[in-house]
Structures are given as C-alpha cells and as structure tokens.
Amino acid sequence: MTNDAWFGALKLATMWKYDHVSPGGRLTSYSELKIFQIRCQAITVLDPYVKSITAKGAVLLAKKYHVAMWLHAAYARILQTPFKIEDLLQSPALDWETIARLLYAKQLCLLPSGNATYHCTFCRNPVRRDLLCTCSSLAARIIPSIEESFQIEFEGYPPLPGEYTYSQRYSFVMKKD
C-alpha cells in the first residue's frame, strides 16, 4: 500500500475513535479489534515517513491522527534545533499554545545567569538563548521538559500496545537514582 492509502486507513480509524483500547482493556467486537490493529500497523508503516518530514509537519500529523509517539519525537526534534516563533507560525502553522509550551520546555533546559547569558542545567557551560547545549545530557534534559510542558496533551493521547502511558513515562523519566 502507498503512504496515502495508509494515511487514509489511519484517518478512518481515528475518525471512528479506534485510537485506543477501552478502559477495561478490551475491544467489544472482532471488527473493532481489526480496525485497531490496522491503525497500529499504519502508524508503524508511516513512522519512517513521519521521521523524514520537518518536525513541524510531524507535529501537525501527530495531532491530526492522535499519535503520541510521533508527537513526542517531533517536539524533541524541534527543541534540539534553533527555532524562531516566526518559523513555527508560517503556514502550516502550529497553534499558539503549542508554541508557548515549546518555549517553556526549552526554558526548562536552560539556567539563566545574572547577565542575560544562559547555562546548561547539566554541564553549566554557557549557551546562546536560542540553542541548547550539545553535552551528553541533552536527551535526558529534553524528555522531562517535554513531559512537563505537554502533560495535559499527552494524557489525552492513548499509548499504542507496548508503549507506556503518560504517567508511566513521566515517573520513569523523573525517577532519581
């Protein structure tokens, strides 16, 4: 099948609300199970494509089809590169709430000092305000900042089979050694 066909299947499964298993953990019929399986397969097949497009495009697709793993990865990609609000507002634009949360997540990764320079929260090296430090703790800092900034949004996106729920991911990331 082509990507367009897989996006069509994903659109229908999302439209018909087969984006997660019911609270009891069971789908009520065989057809619901098959649609849910097709949705999961479409997400798996389309994953390389979503990773190949711009991070902003991936955010828009993830929100449209309610795919938490695409959304989380796209937010991380945005935070790992310099960005300007104007770039995120160009068509197709991200909404203001998402932009504000991205700026907040980025701010969580930086420590302001008294003289308008910023320092990495991990290695304390000075960094420009529009960049994040590239030290080894980058991923370790970005994941918790995304989880904190987008907590409400992620709670509304059910995980795929084998994925953690928001609260499981958050407790794992925030666990102290």
Sequence and secondary structure as in RCSB ss.txt:
>XXXX:A:sequence
MTNDAWFGALKLATMWKYDHVSPGGRLTSYSELKIFQIRCQAITVLDPYVKSITAKGAVLLAKKYHVAMWLHAAY
ARILQTPFKIEDLLQSPALDWETIARLLYAKQLCLLPSGNATYHCTFCRNPVRRDLLCTCSSLAARIIPSIEESF
QIEFEGYPPLPGEYTYSQRYSFVMKKD
>XXXX:A:secstr
  HHHHHHHHHHHHHTT SS  TTS  SSHHHHHHHHHHHHHHHHHHHHHHHS HHHHHHHHHHHT HHHHHHHH
HHHHTS   HHHHHSSS   HHHHHHHHHHHHHTEEE TTS EEETTT  EE TTS   STTHHHHHHHHHHHHT
HHHHHTS   TT   HHHHHHHHH   
